[in-house]
Amino acid sequence: MTDNTPDTQLEETTETGTNTPGIPDHTATPYTPVFNDTVRTVIYVVTLVASVIGLGFMSFGSPEIGGFISTAAGIIAAGFGVAYNPVRMAGK
């Protein structure tokens, strides 16, 4: 049987790559977004507002329309590669 303790699992995960220990192989090259910061910020704000409007529809109007608006806003934001990720901002 293998030793399945969390320490052993972490050790196997961080030390089996060909890069620097502790960094997974898929992060060898830095992430380069397709759209620039301005476009992503505008899309983020627009889809955030659309999500709030969708929440208003779900609460006070038609839940079906509100659900559609909120879902569409999330899909559009994801399509543009927009994500609120404070961990990524820690290095800036």
C-alpha positions as CSV (number, residue, x, y, z in Angstrom):
1,M,0.0,0.0,0.0
2,T,1.1,3.5,-0.6
3,D,1.4,6.1,2.0
4,N,-1.6,8.4,1.4
5,T,-1.0,11.1,4.0
6,P,-1.5,14.7,3.0
7,D,2.3,15.4,3.4
8,T,3.2,12.6,1.0
9,Q,0.6,13.7,-1.6
10,L,1.9,17.3,-1.5
11,E,5.4,16.0,-1.9
12,E,4.5,14.0,-4.9
13,T,2.6,16.9,-6.5
14,T,5.3,19.5,-6.0
15,E,8.4,17.5,-6.8
16,T,7.5,15.5,-9.9
17,G,7.7,18.2,-12.6
18,T,10.7,19.2,-14.8
19,N,10.5,22.9,-13.7
20,T,11.3,24.5,-10.4
21,P,10.1,22.4,-7.5
22,G,6.8,23.6,-6.2
23,I,5.7,25.0,-9.6
24,P,3.5,22.8,-11.8
25,D,4.7,22.2,-15.4
26,H,1.8,24.1,-17.0
27,T,2.8,27.4,-15.4
28,A,6.3,27.4,-17.0
29,T,5.2,30.3,-19.3
30,P,3.4,33.3,-17.9
31,Y,-0.3,33.8,-18.8
32,T,-0.8,36.3,-21.6
33,P,-4.4,37.4,-22.0
34,V,-5.8,37.9,-25.5
35,F,-7.5,41.1,-24.7
36,N,-5.8,44.1,-23.1
37,D,-6.6,45.4,-19.6
38,T,-9.0,48.1,-20.7
39,V,-11.2,45.8,-22.7
40,R,-11.3,43.2,-19.9
41,T,-12.1,45.9,-17.3
42,V,-15.0,47.3,-19.5
43,I,-16.3,43.7,-20.0
44,Y,-16.0,43.0,-16.3
45,V,-17.9,46.1,-15.3
46,V,-20.6,45.6,-17.9
47,T,-21.2,42.0,-17.0
48,L,-21.1,42.8,-13.3
49,V,-23.9,45.4,-13.9
50,A,-25.8,42.9,-16.0
51,S,-25.5,40.3,-13.3
52,V,-27.0,42.8,-10.7
53,I,-29.8,43.6,-13.1
54,G,-30.4,39.9,-13.5
55,L,-30.6,39.5,-9.8
56,G,-33.1,42.3,-9.7
57,F,-35.2,40.6,-12.2
58,M,-35.0,37.3,-10.3
59,S,-36.0,39.0,-7.1
60,F,-38.7,41.5,-8.2
61,G,-39.7,40.5,-11.8
62,S,-39.5,37.4,-13.8
63,P,-37.1,34.8,-12.5
64,E,-36.7,33.2,-15.9
65,I,-35.5,36.5,-17.5
66,G,-33.3,37.3,-14.5
67,G,-31.7,33.8,-14.7
68,F,-31.1,34.3,-18.4
69,I,-29.5,37.7,-18.0
70,S,-27.2,36.5,-15.2
71,T,-26.2,33.4,-17.0
72,A,-25.5,35.3,-20.2
73,A,-23.4,37.8,-18.4
74,G,-21.3,35.1,-16.8
75,I,-20.8,33.3,-20.2
76,I,-19.8,36.6,-21.9
77,A,-17.3,37.4,-19.1
78,A,-15.8,33.9,-19.3
79,G,-15.6,34.2,-23.1
80,F,-13.5,37.3,-22.8
81,G,-11.3,35.7,-20.1
82,V,-12.5,38.1,-17.4
83,A,-12.3,36.8,-13.9
84,Y,-12.1,38.3,-10.5
85,N,-8.9,36.7,-9.1
86,P,-7.3,38.6,-6.2
87,V,-4.6,36.0,-5.9
88,R,-3.3,36.8,-9.4
89,M,-3.2,40.5,-8.4
90,A,-0.9,39.8,-5.4
91,G,2.2,39.9,-7.6
92,K,1.5,43.3,-9.1
